[in-house]
Amino acid sequence: MSDFKNIEDLMIFMTKSFGAIQENEVQEQRLRQGGEEQPFYGITTRALSHKLMSETDDAITFRVYTRRTERKSLTDPETFDQDIIMELIIEDGTWKVNTA
């Protein structure tokens, strides 16, 4: 069980405000689970391409086209396409994810 370690590991790439939102979501999910072991769930995402939507000196927004494979316990994996719009801004001199 990863216990949301995957999200926590990515927080260094997030703005302070976006990281706080993700941290709150992780805490809420942990409370909902109540410490009980959950059935296996995994999702793998591959970026296929991207498209620039807007760009300034301190912000960039782009759409990422992805293919995702989802696995739940003993079921066959499901593969589907899903887009994500991401905004990066400069925070403390470094590009960070501000929304996704």
Residue frames as a rotation matrix with the C-alpha (Angstrom) as fourth column:
MET 1
0.583 0.812 0.000 0.00
0.812 -0.583 0.000 0.00
0.000 0.000 -1.000 0.00
SER 2
-0.243 -0.745 0.622 1.51
0.733 -0.561 -0.385 3.32
0.635 0.362 0.682 -1.03
ASP 3
0.162 0.403 -0.901 -0.55
0.922 -0.387 -0.008 5.45
-0.352 -0.829 -0.434 1.40
PHE 4
0.933 0.339 0.120 -0.49
0.355 -0.817 -0.454 8.34
-0.056 0.466 -0.883 -1.11
LYS 5
0.181 -0.953 -0.244 3.33
0.378 -0.161 0.912 8.44
-0.908 -0.257 0.331 -1.15
ASN 6
-0.228 -0.240 0.944 3.14
0.971 0.010 0.238 8.99
-0.066 0.971 0.231 -4.92
ILE 7
0.632 0.516 0.578 1.34
0.540 -0.828 0.150 12.30
0.556 0.217 -0.802 -4.38
GLU 8
0.895 -0.320 -0.311 3.54
0.126 -0.486 0.865 13.36
-0.428 -0.813 -0.395 -1.49
ASP 9
-0.003 -0.953 0.303 6.66
0.723 0.207 0.659 12.68
-0.691 0.221 0.688 -3.58
LEU 10
-0.118 0.022 0.993 5.40
0.926 -0.359 0.118 15.14
0.359 0.933 0.022 -6.22
MET 11
0.740 0.525 -0.420 4.75
0.657 -0.698 0.285 18.02
-0.144 -0.487 -0.862 -3.81
ILE 12
-0.106 -0.855 -0.508 8.22
0.465 -0.494 0.735 19.49
-0.879 -0.158 0.450 -4.46
PHE 13
-0.808 -0.163 0.565 6.99
0.588 -0.202 0.783 20.26
-0.013 0.966 0.259 -7.99
MET 14
0.145 0.971 0.192 3.83
0.882 -0.215 0.418 22.06
0.447 0.108 -0.888 -6.79
THR 15
-0.308 -0.112 0.945 3.23
-0.172 -0.970 -0.171 25.64
0.936 -0.216 0.280 -5.77
LYS 16
-0.991 -0.072 0.109 2.59
-0.114 0.075 -0.991 26.16
0.063 -0.995 -0.083 -2.07
SER 17
-0.345 0.935 0.075 -1.14
-0.862 -0.285 -0.418 26.71
-0.370 -0.209 0.905 -2.66
PHE 18
0.281 0.433 -0.857 -1.59
-0.769 0.635 0.069 23.68
0.574 0.640 0.511 -4.96
GLY 19
-0.580 -0.577 -0.576 0.49
-0.074 0.741 -0.668 21.54
0.811 -0.344 -0.472 -2.60
ALA 20
-0.871 0.311 0.379 -1.73
-0.440 -0.155 -0.884 22.54
-0.217 -0.937 0.272 0.32
ILE 21
0.127 0.950 -0.286 -4.83
-0.991 0.108 -0.080 21.49
-0.046 0.294 0.955 -1.63
GLN 22
0.149 -0.137 -0.979 -3.26
-0.420 0.888 -0.188 18.11
0.895 0.439 0.074 -2.41
GLU 23
-0.864 -0.500 -0.065 -2.12
-0.121 0.332 -0.936 17.65
0.489 -0.800 -0.347 1.18
ASN 24
-0.507 0.766 0.394 -5.66
-0.776 -0.207 -0.596 18.31
-0.375 -0.608 0.700 2.45
GLU 25
0.367 0.648 -0.667 -7.06
-0.873 0.487 -0.007 15.81
0.320 0.585 0.745 -0.07
VAL 26
-0.315 -0.565 -0.762 -4.57
-0.183 0.824 -0.536 13.15
0.931 -0.030 -0.363 1.05
GLN 27
-0.956 -0.042 0.292 -5.52
-0.293 0.022 -0.956 13.70
0.034 -0.999 -0.033 4.71
GLU 28
-0.095 0.994 0.052 -9.24
-0.954 -0.076 -0.292 13.44
-0.286 -0.077 0.955 3.87
GLN 29
0.306 0.159 -0.939 -8.67
-0.632 0.771 -0.075 10.20
0.712 0.616 0.336 1.97
ARG 30
-0.691 -0.620 -0.372 -6.68
-0.097 0.589 -0.802 8.75
0.717 -0.518 -0.467 4.86
LEU 31
-0.749 0.488 0.449 -9.48
-0.589 -0.179 -0.788 9.62
-0.304 -0.854 0.422 7.29
ARG 32
0.241 0.875 -0.420 -12.08
-0.969 0.239 -0.058 7.99
0.050 0.421 0.906 5.00
GLN 33
0.070 -0.289 -0.955 -10.01
-0.358 0.886 -0.294 4.81
0.931 0.362 -0.041 4.88
GLY 34
0.724 0.313 0.614 -9.71
-0.648 0.006 0.761 4.76
0.235 -0.950 0.207 8.66
GLY 35
-0.126 -0.882 0.453 -6.41
-0.933 0.260 0.248 2.89
-0.337 -0.392 -0.856 8.62
GLU 36
0.509 0.365 0.780 -7.98
-0.133 0.928 -0.348 -0.15
-0.851 0.073 0.521 6.95
GLU 37
-0.667 -0.729 0.157 -6.01
-0.015 0.224 0.974 -1.87
-0.745 0.647 -0.160 4.22
GLN 38
0.243 0.737 -0.630 -7.57
-0.682 -0.332 -0.652 -1.12
-0.690 0.588 0.422 0.86
PRO 39
0.627 -0.017 0.778 -7.85
0.447 0.827 -0.342 -3.49
-0.638 0.562 0.526 -2.10
PHE 40
-0.447 -0.887 0.116 -5.17
0.591 -0.196 0.783 -3.03
-0.672 0.419 0.611 -4.75
TYR 41
0.822 0.557 0.120 -5.68
0.456 -0.516 -0.726 -0.06
-0.342 0.651 -0.678 -7.05
GLY 42
-0.248 -0.934 -0.258 -3.11
0.408 -0.342 0.846 1.30
-0.879 0.104 0.466 -9.46
ILE 43
0.880 0.451 0.146 -3.12
0.328 -0.356 -0.875 3.66
-0.343 0.819 -0.461 -12.38
THR 44
-0.260 -0.962 0.078 -0.30
0.635 -0.110 0.765 4.29
-0.727 0.249 0.640 -14.83
THR 45
0.803 0.516 -0.298 -0.34
0.172 -0.680 -0.713 7.41
-0.570 0.521 -0.635 -17.00
ARG 46
-0.278 -0.852 0.443 1.71
0.818 0.032 0.575 8.01
-0.504 0.522 0.688 -20.14
ALA 47
0.190 0.254 -0.948 1.89
-0.228 -0.928 -0.294 11.42
-0.955 0.272 -0.119 -21.75
LEU 48
0.311 0.005 0.950 1.35
0.807 0.527 -0.267 11.03
-0.503 0.850 0.160 -25.50
SER 49
-0.359 -0.397 0.845 1.66
0.753 -0.658 0.011 14.68
0.551 0.640 0.535 -26.56
HIS 50
-0.151 0.322 -0.934 0.93
0.738 -0.592 -0.324 18.21
-0.657 -0.739 -0.149 -25.42
LYS 51
0.034 0.232 0.972 -0.42
0.818 -0.565 0.106 21.46
0.574 0.792 -0.209 -26.82
LEU 52
-0.860 -0.374 -0.346 0.54
0.501 -0.744 -0.441 24.94
-0.093 -0.553 0.828 -25.63
MET 53
0.171 0.981 0.094 -2.54
0.976 -0.182 0.121 26.95
0.136 0.071 -0.988 -24.68
SER 54
0.890 0.044 0.454 -1.03
0.038 -0.999 0.023 30.18
0.454 -0.004 -0.891 -23.31
GLU 55
0.182 -0.903 -0.390 2.33
0.969 0.233 -0.087 31.53
0.169 -0.362 0.917 -22.24
THR 56
0.911 -0.088 0.403 3.62
-0.132 -0.988 0.084 34.62
0.391 -0.130 -0.911 -20.44
ASP 57
0.008 -0.986 0.164 6.95
-0.537 -0.143 -0.832 35.38
0.844 -0.082 -0.531 -18.79
ASP 58
-0.724 -0.322 0.610 5.81
-0.683 0.211 -0.699 33.83
0.096 -0.923 -0.372 -15.51
ALA 59
-0.082 0.720 0.689 3.03
-0.440 0.594 -0.673 31.36
-0.894 -0.358 0.269 -16.43
ILE 60
-0.743 -0.081 -0.665 2.35
-0.649 0.330 0.685 28.66
0.164 0.940 -0.298 -18.98
THR 61
0.031 0.806 0.591 -0.76
-0.589 0.493 -0.641 26.60
-0.808 -0.328 0.490 -19.60
PHE 62
-0.598 -0.232 -0.767 -0.85
-0.779 0.394 0.488 23.47
0.189 0.890 -0.416 -21.73
ARG 63
0.603 0.771 0.205 -3.02
-0.777 0.625 -0.066 20.44
-0.179 -0.119 0.977 -22.44
VAL 64
-0.649 -0.753 0.110 -1.41
-0.724 0.656 0.213 17.02
-0.233 0.059 -0.971 -22.03
TYR 65
0.424 0.713 -0.559 -2.94
-0.827 0.556 0.081 14.13
0.369 0.427 0.826 -23.94
THR 66
-0.509 -0.618 0.599 -2.49
-0.835 0.524 -0.168 10.93
-0.210 -0.586 -0.783 -21.91
ARG 67
0.159 0.493 -0.855 -3.23
-0.390 0.827 0.404 7.22
0.907 0.269 0.324 -22.04
ARG 68
-0.292 -0.160 0.943 -4.01
-0.956 0.009 -0.295 5.68
0.039 -0.987 -0.156 -18.67
THR 69
-0.206 0.213 -0.955 -4.17
-0.088 0.968 0.234 2.06
0.975 0.132 -0.180 -17.54
GLU 70
-0.094 0.327 0.940 -6.20
-0.964 -0.267 -0.003 1.39
0.250 -0.906 0.340 -14.41
ARG 71
-0.441 -0.075 -0.894 -5.95
0.019 0.995 -0.093 -1.80
0.897 -0.058 -0.438 -12.34
LYS 72
-0.006 0.509 0.861 -8.33
-0.965 -0.229 0.129 -2.76
0.263 -0.830 0.493 -9.55
SER 73
0.141 0.027 0.990 -7.77
-0.696 0.714 0.080 -5.88
-0.704 -0.700 0.120 -7.45
LEU 74
-0.420 -0.302 0.856 -8.35
0.127 0.914 0.385 -8.98
-0.899 0.271 -0.345 -9.57
THR 75
0.680 0.733 0.028 -10.09
0.165 -0.115 -0.980 -7.34
-0.714 0.671 -0.199 -12.55
ASP 76
0.164 -0.583 0.796 -8.58
0.986 0.127 -0.110 -6.95
-0.037 0.802 0.596 -16.01
PRO 77
-0.559 -0.431 -0.709 -6.84
0.438 -0.879 0.189 -3.62
-0.705 -0.205 0.679 -16.57
GLU 78
0.600 0.726 0.337 -8.78
0.739 -0.341 -0.581 -0.90
-0.307 0.597 -0.741 -18.37
THR 79
-0.601 -0.798 -0.043 -7.04
0.682 -0.540 0.493 1.53
-0.416 0.267 0.869 -20.72
PHE 80
0.565 0.795 0.223 -8.47
0.815 -0.495 -0.301 4.91
-0.129 0.351 -0.927 -21.65
ASP 81
-0.413 -0.629 0.658 -7.39
0.700 -0.682 -0.213 8.30
0.583 0.373 0.722 -22.98
GLN 82
0.623 0.571 -0.535 -7.70
0.778 -0.525 0.346 11.35
-0.083 -0.631 -0.771 -20.74
ASP 83
0.042 -0.562 0.826 -6.51
0.446 -0.729 -0.518 14.93
0.894 0.391 0.220 -21.15
ILE 84
0.351 0.018 -0.936 -5.25
0.897 -0.292 0.331 17.17
-0.267 -0.956 -0.119 -18.39
ILE 85
0.543 -0.186 0.819 -4.80
0.255 -0.893 -0.372 20.92
0.800 0.411 -0.438 -18.45
MET 86
0.289 -0.563 -0.774 -1.83
0.952 0.087 0.292 22.08
-0.097 -0.822 0.562 -16.42
GLU 87
0.814 -0.138 0.564 -0.72
-0.018 -0.977 -0.212 25.54
0.580 0.163 -0.798 -15.40
LEU 88
0.180 -0.827 -0.532 2.83
0.978 0.208 0.008 26.19
0.104 -0.521 0.847 -14.27
ILE 89
0.903 0.023 0.430 3.95
0.005 -0.999 0.041 29.43
0.430 -0.035 -0.902 -12.69
ILE 90
-0.172 -0.985 -0.029 7.24
0.240 -0.013 -0.971 30.72
0.955 -0.174 0.238 -11.38
GLU 91
0.914 0.363 0.181 7.39
-0.107 -0.215 0.971 30.50
0.392 -0.906 -0.158 -7.60
ASP 92
0.697 -0.711 0.094 10.59
-0.216 -0.083 0.973 31.35
-0.684 -0.699 -0.212 -5.75
GLY 93
-0.017 -0.763 -0.646 12.47
-0.879 -0.297 0.374 31.36
-0.477 0.575 -0.665 -9.08
THR 94
-0.914 -0.269 0.305 11.36
-0.145 0.915 0.376 27.86
-0.380 0.299 -0.875 -10.11
TRP 95
-0.416 0.795 -0.441 8.59
-0.716 0.013 0.698 26.62
0.561 0.606 0.564 -12.42
LYS 96
-0.925 0.207 0.320 5.97
-0.119 0.641 -0.758 24.84
-0.362 -0.739 -0.568 -10.31
VAL 97
-0.615 0.789 0.023 2.60
0.488 0.357 0.797 23.21
0.620 0.501 -0.604 -11.06
ASN 98
-0.926 0.331 0.180 -0.17
-0.372 -0.728 -0.576 25.54
-0.059 -0.600 0.797 -9.93
THR 99
0.123 0.967 0.222 -3.22
-0.783 0.232 -0.577 23.66
-0.610 -0.103 0.786 -11.27
ALA 100
-0.922 -0.285 -0.260 -3.86
-0.386 0.717 0.580 20.31
0.021 0.636 -0.772 -12.88
